Amino acid sequence: MIDLTGIDEIYVYEEKCDLRMGIQGLSILAQSLVDISEMKRKLFIFYGRSKYNIKILELDTDGWWLYQKRLFEGKYIYPKNIPTISKKELEMLLNGLDVNAYRSHKEAKIKYTY
C-alpha cells in the first residue's frame, strides 16, 4: 500500500488515458492539473478504457514513483466529476468500492417528519 502520511492532496485525472504510458507521459497529463512546482506531496490517479487497471503517479523529493494496481475480478468504479479525493476515498477506490456512492451518502441530509 502507498504511504499516505506525507500526501496533501490526491487528484483524479477525469479523462480516460492510455495506460501504456509511463512516467514521462503521465507526468505531462498531471501537469495539466497542477503546475510542476506544486506537484510534491500530491498523488495523481489515472485510469484506462477497460477500468481493470489504475495508475498513480507521485513526485518524491528526488524522483517519480509510479504505482499500478490491477483487479483480479470486476472493474474500478471511477469517481465522476470529482477533481480531488480524500485518503479514505483513495483506499476505497483501490479496494474496488464506489466513491460516488460514499460521497452522496455522506452528503445526504436526513429530514425527520414526525
C-alpha positions in Angstrom: 0.0 0.0 0.0 1.1 3.6 -0.7 2.4 5.6 2.3 -0.1 8.4 2.5 1.3 10.2 5.6 3.2 12.8 3.6 0.5 13.3 0.9 -1.5 16.6 1.0 -3.9 16.2 -2.0 -5.0 13.4 -4.3 -6.0 14.5 -7.8 -8.2 12.4 -10.2 -7.5 12.8 -13.9 -11.0 12.8 -15.2 -10.5 11.5 -18.8 -9.5 8.0 -19.8 -5.9 7.8 -20.9 -3.6 5.2 -22.5 -2.1 3.3 -19.5 0.7 2.1 -21.7 2.2 5.5 -20.9 4.9 5.6 -18.4 6.1 8.2 -16.0 7.0 10.7 -18.8 3.6 10.7 -20.4 1.6 10.6 -17.2 3.6 13.4 -15.7 2.7 15.6 -18.7 -1.0 14.8 -18.1 -0.6 15.6 -14.4 0.9 19.0 -15.3 -2.5 19.8 -16.9 -3.9 19.6 -13.3 -1.2 21.2 -11.3 2.0 23.2 -12.1 5.1 21.1 -11.8 6.5 23.3 -9.0 3.4 22.3 -6.9 3.5 18.6 -7.6 5.3 17.4 -4.5 3.3 15.8 -1.8 0.4 15.1 -4.2 -0.9 11.9 -5.9 -2.4 11.8 -9.4 -4.7 8.9 -10.4 -5.2 7.7 -13.9 -7.4 5.0 -15.4 -7.8 3.5 -18.9 -10.6 2.3 -21.1 -11.1 -1.1 -19.5 -11.1 0.1 -15.9 -9.3 -3.0 -14.8 -6.1 -1.1 -14.1 -5.3 2.1 -12.3 -2.0 4.0 -12.2 -1.0 6.5 -9.5 1.9 9.0 -10.0 3.8 10.7 -7.2 6.6 13.2 -7.3 9.0 12.4 -4.4 11.9 14.6 -3.2 14.3 13.1 -5.7 12.2 11.4 -8.4 8.9 10.0 -9.6 7.0 7.0 -8.2 4.6 5.1 -10.5 2.2 2.7 -8.8 -0.1 0.3 -10.7 -2.8 -2.0 -9.5 -4.9 -4.4 -11.5 -8.0 -6.1 -10.1 -8.4 -9.8 -10.4 -12.2 -9.6 -10.8 -14.5 -6.7 -11.5 -13.7 -3.1 -12.5 -12.9 0.1 -10.7 -15.8 2.4 -10.2 -14.2 5.6 -11.1 -15.2 8.9 -9.4 -17.3 11.1 -11.7 -16.9 14.9 -11.6 -14.7 14.7 -8.6 -11.3 16.5 -9.1 -9.8 15.6 -5.7 -10.5 12.8 -3.3 -9.5 12.1 0.3 -7.2 9.5 1.6 -10.1 7.4 2.8 -11.7 7.6 -0.6 -8.5 6.6 -2.3 -8.4 3.5 -0.1 -12.0 2.8 -1.0 -11.2 3.2 -4.7 -8.2 0.9 -4.6 -10.4 -1.8 -2.9 -12.9 -1.5 -5.8 -15.6 0.4 -3.8 -17.8 3.2 -5.2 -16.5 6.7 -4.1 -19.5 8.4 -5.7 -22.0 6.4 -3.6 -19.9 7.2 -0.5 -20.0 10.9 -1.2 -23.7 11.0 -2.0 -24.4 9.1 1.3 -22.1 11.3 3.3 -23.7 14.5 1.9 -27.3 13.3 2.3 -29.4 15.2 4.8 -32.0 13.2 6.6 -35.2 15.1 7.4 -37.3 13.8 10.2 -41.0 14.1 9.9 -43.0 13.0 12.9 
